[in-house]
Amino acid sequence: MKRICKYRKSKVSIIILVVSLVLLSVFFIRLFQKENGEIHFIDEIAPIAVELNQQTGGVLPSITIAQAILESNYGKSELAIKANNLFGIKGSYKGNSVKMPTMEYKNNKSYTIETEFRAYPDLKSAFIDHTKLILEGTSWNKHQYYDVLAAANYQEAAHALKKNHYSTDPMYPEKLIAIIEQYNLGKYDD
């Protein structure tokens, strides 16, 4: 009888061990796939951000890449998928837009509204339009993003985006800086 109990306990322990190993491997595979997808997205968009910076002397590539990551959830947001809009830019692009809900902040409180967002034919068009917005400002303030362009580094640029009202998110600069540092995006600024 003791021998049978020992055998059952041993068998149960082996089953628990095998199930644990399977669950652990599934977790690591999903984690690797997620991280791999994020790296793939960065590898896809980084050359565009670097090229535009070299052509215009405008926005630091690390900032542009971090904004695309944050605003589009690595290109997986509904807005990115439906409209190639990686930056959450509102309005229309050459007459094309999509209406979607968005979270805004006022007095550090969030609320959701539905608004028109620019719809782009491809990702490069979204990058070009984003760069143009930062370089040329808005229709009501041509110098709106001057502080972003004058920034000496990505930390200054991230805070300038908030100061110049690019986003209503009170934590926008900190989120951008964390993304830049997590993926070492500063290397694209050199």
HUJO-V219596 format. One record per residue. N is the residue number from 1. RES is the residue in one small letter. PHI is phi in degrees with one decimal (NA if undefined). BURIAL is # if it has 24 or more other C-alpha atoms within 12 Angstrom, else .. D_CENTER is the distance of its C-alpha to the mean C-alpha in Angstrom with 2 decimals. Layout:
# HUJO-V219596
n=(N N)
res=(RES RES)
phi=(PHI PHI)
burial=(BURIAL BURIAL)
d_center=(D_CENTER D_CENTER)
This chain:
# HUJO-V219596
n=(1 2 3 4 5 6 7 8 9 10 11 12 13 14 15 16 17 18 19 20 21 22 23 24 25 26 27 28 29 30 31 32 33 34 35 36 37 38 39 40 41 42 43 44 45 46 47 48 49 50 51 52 53 54 55 56 57 58 59 60 61 62 63 64 65 66 67 68 69 70 71 72 73 74 75 76 77 78 79 80 81 82 83 84 85 86 87 88 89 90 91 92 93 94 95 96 97 98 99 100 101 102 103 104 105 106 107 108 109 110 111 112 113 114 115 116 117 118 119 120 121 122 123 124 125 126 127 128 129 130 131 132 133 134 135 136 137 138 139 140 141 142 143 144 145 146 147 148 149 150 151 152 153 154 155 156 157 158 159 160 161 162 163 164 165 166 167 168 169 170 171 172 173 174 175 176 177 178 179 180 181 182 183 184 185 186 187 188 189 190)
res=(m k r i c k y r k s k v s i i i l v v s l v l l s v f f i r l f q k e n g e i h f i d e i a p i a v e l n q q t g g v l p s i t i a q a i l e s n y g k s e l a i k a n n l f g i k g s y k g n s v k m p t m e y k n n k s y t i e t e f r a y p d l k s a f i d h t k l i l e g t s w n k h q y y d v l a a a n y q e a a h a l k k n h y s t d p m y p e k l i a i i e q y n l g k y d d)
phi=(NA -62.4 -64.6 -67.4 -62.8 -60.9 -62.6 -63.9 -62.0 -63.9 -64.9 -63.0 -62.3 -65.5 -62.9 -61.8 -62.2 -63.3 -61.3 -61.4 -64.1 -63.9 -63.0 -64.4 -66.8 -62.1 -58.8 -68.1 -64.1 -64.4 -61.8 -63.5 -62.9 -62.6 -63.3 -63.2 -64.5 -66.5 -64.9 -60.3 -61.3 -61.4 -61.5 -74.0 -95.9 -56.6 -60.1 -66.7 -62.8 -66.2 -59.7 -64.7 -64.8 -66.5 -73.5 -110.8 66.4 -89.1 -68.7 -60.1 -56.0 -60.7 -67.5 -60.1 -64.4 -63.2 -62.8 -61.6 -63.2 -66.1 -71.6 -116.5 52.8 60.7 78.8 -104.8 -70.5 -60.8 -65.0 -65.8 -69.8 -75.4 -131.4 53.3 -94.6 -89.1 -116.5 64.8 -77.5 -85.7 106.4 -132.9 -120.8 51.6 84.1 -106.6 -154.2 -132.2 -97.4 -148.0 -75.6 -145.3 -92.2 -120.8 -129.7 -141.0 53.1 62.1 -114.4 -91.2 -152.9 -112.6 -131.3 -106.2 -148.5 -86.8 -120.6 -64.0 -110.9 -106.7 -72.6 -159.6 -65.6 -61.4 -60.9 -63.5 -65.9 -61.8 -66.5 -61.5 -61.9 -60.9 -59.9 -68.1 -69.9 -100.9 73.8 -97.9 -63.8 -94.7 -155.8 -63.8 -104.9 -55.3 -107.5 -55.1 -63.9 -66.4 -69.9 -83.4 -61.9 -82.3 -154.1 -66.6 -64.6 -63.0 -63.9 -62.3 -69.1 -66.1 -59.2 -67.6 -59.1 -90.5 66.3 -69.5 -132.9 -91.5 -67.8 -63.8 -102.3 -53.9 -59.9 -63.9 -65.0 -62.5 -61.6 -62.3 -65.3 -59.1 -74.3 -61.1 -105.2 53.3 -73.2 -58.3 -63.1 -78.3 -83.0 -79.5)
burial=(. . . . . . . . . . . . . . . . . . . . . . . . . . . . . . . . . . . . . # . . # # . . # # . # # # . # # . . . . # # # # # # # # # # # # # # # # # # . . . # # . # # # # # # # # # # . # . . . # # . # . # . . . . . . . . . . . . . . # # # # . . # # # # # # # # # # # # # . # . . . . . . # # # # # # # . . # # # # # # # # # # . # # # # . # . . # # # # # # # # # . . # . # # . # # .)
d_center=(61.35 59.55 58.70 57.10 55.04 53.87 52.96 50.98 49.10 48.33 47.19 44.95 43.46 42.73 41.12 38.92 37.98 37.17 35.08 33.20 32.55 31.36 28.93 27.69 27.22 25.33 22.97 22.44 22.09 19.32 17.57 18.11 16.97 13.63 13.17 14.68 12.35 9.28 11.57 12.73 9.50 9.35 13.08 12.94 11.02 12.27 15.79 15.02 13.45 16.45 18.91 18.10 18.39 21.66 22.97 22.34 22.16 19.46 15.96 15.23 13.16 11.34 10.29 9.41 7.32 5.53 5.41 4.41 1.42 2.50 4.80 5.01 4.57 4.95 7.27 9.16 9.35 12.86 12.19 10.43 13.32 16.03 15.40 13.06 11.38 7.78 8.38 10.41 13.49 16.61 19.96 21.06 20.81 24.31 25.33 22.59 20.48 19.51 20.22 17.85 17.64 15.22 15.34 16.77 18.41 21.92 23.88 21.17 21.73 19.29 20.52 19.49 20.64 20.66 20.00 19.82 16.69 17.13 17.52 17.26 19.39 16.89 13.61 15.69 17.07 13.75 13.23 16.88 16.83 13.99 16.08 19.18 18.04 17.44 20.66 22.85 21.71 22.44 25.75 26.99 25.98 25.83 25.10 22.35 19.82 22.60 21.60 18.15 20.16 22.81 20.65 22.00 18.91 15.23 16.40 18.54 16.07 13.52 16.57 17.87 14.97 15.94 19.59 19.42 17.98 14.68 13.46 15.86 13.90 16.30 13.95 11.31 12.67 12.96 9.43 8.39 11.52 11.05 7.95 10.13 13.09 12.03 11.46 14.04 12.17 15.11 17.19 15.92 17.43 20.89)
